[in-house]
Amino acid sequence: MHYRTVLVALLVSRIASADPSSTDASQETKPEDSEHASTPKRKRDATLGKIFHGPFQSSRLYTMPTADVVGAYVLSISGDGSLLQETGVLTSAGVVAVGFGDIGQLEYRHTSAITVTGVNAPLPSAGVQIKLPIPEYPNVPVFGVSFRLGVPRTEQLAGTAIEERVSDLFLVGRWRFEAARWLTLHGGARISQARIALSGANTFDTQRYLVLPTGAYELQMNPTAKIVGEIALAPRFAWMPETGVDPTIGYGLLGRFGMRWNLLPSVILDGSIGYQLDVATNAPAEGPGAIVQWDIRLGAEVFVPWGALACRAVGAFCE
């Protein structure tokens, strides 16, 4: 479902970008005011080429949010997938976010967690992300808050139904430097409420609160491409039915490194290599010798400036 939606939006963006009246990327000018720092202008006479030329602002890295949000009157649709993480199965994740007021966004997304099968299989959640309305200054970090309410996901193992849910509160910051404009640092903490419940052949129910650090960096290689690295702790559910031991909730280390490319101003493609290290909270001696998994993921993000399109089509939401 995520991929069909992304492909349709990508095709529309590609056709619009071919508009001969659109401005060439090499002649792109900076927004005239802060209102349009991350959104295209909503003008009745705007061409499709100008509308899809942006600017647009992404609010995501791989698993952690940034301190930024998608602009007002803009819809962001993104997804990624891998065939390597679980043999013969496409493990995928997606995000749908709509911005409001240039300081917040509503979203439905998959949040990272390691299931009882040992696979980093993201859990669904709905939430809101807010960029703190503090003026930005050179070399001074900006901050954001993201709340995600977990939606239960059920899987079957040994005749038992396993329900897993994770709700999160992210406190994150983003730091850019005048002396090194090619570098952006991200960091913060993830406060998770993780819950696992068993029903059927076995019954059990428990939850745990976790405080998990997360961090990332972006290296701008050229105007349209950047390298992105991220490392974070994520909730980890563990249960082995044959042992007779109750399920436990700990954490695992997730790392990801890859490239992000602006194919068009409204379309971002990314490819990355992921690394998973399972570490039980009560057994730090596991260390680097713990179970390791890796995968390669391909993804895309498409921006749909619905406010500017509505203005052009019917005169609604114009400035």
JOQUI-V771388 format. One record per backbone hydrogen bond with DSSP energy under -1.0 kcal/mol. CO is the residue of the C=O (numbers start at 0). NH is the residue of the N-H. If there is no record, write none. Layout:
CO&NH  CO&NH
This chain:
0&4  1&5  2&6  3&7  4&8  5&9  6&10  7&11  8&12  9&13  10&14  11&15  12&16  15&18  18&21  23&26  24&27  32&35  33&36  40&42  41&318  42&45  46&50  47&51  50&53  58&65  63&60  70&73  72&306  73&98  74&303  75&96  76&301  77&94  78&299  79&92  80&297  81&90  85&88  90&81  92&79  93&109  94&77  95&107  96&75  97&105  98&72  99&102  99&103  102&130  103&99  104&128  105&97  106&126  107&95  108&124  110&122  113&236  114&117  118&114  118&120  122&110  123&150  124&108  125&148  126&106  127&146  128&104  129&144  131&133  136&139  141&173  142&131  143&171  144&129  145&169  146&127  147&167  148&125  152&163  154&161  156&159  158&200  159&156  160&198  161&154  162&196  163&152  164&194  166&192  167&147  168&190  169&145  170&188  171&143  172&186  173&141  174&184  179&182  181&219  183&217  184&174  185&215  186&172  187&213  188&170  189&211  190&168  191&209  192&166  193&207  194&164  195&205  196&162  197&203  198&160  203&197  205&195  207&193  209&191  211&189  212&232  213&187  214&230  215&185  216&228  217&183  218&226  223&261  224&220  224&221  225&259  226&218  227&257  228&216  229&255  230&214  231&253  233&251  234&113  235&249  237&247  239&242  240&243  247&237  249&235  250&278  251&233  252&276  253&231  254&274  255&229  256&272  257&227  258&270  259&225  260&262  260&268  263&266  265&302  266&263  267&300  268&260  269&298  270&258  271&296  272&256  273&294  274&254  275&292  276&252  279&282  282&285  285&288  286&289  290&277  292&275  294&273  296&271  297&80  298&269  299&78  300&267  301&76  303&74  303&305  304&308  305&309  306&310  307&311  308&312  309&313  309&315  310&314
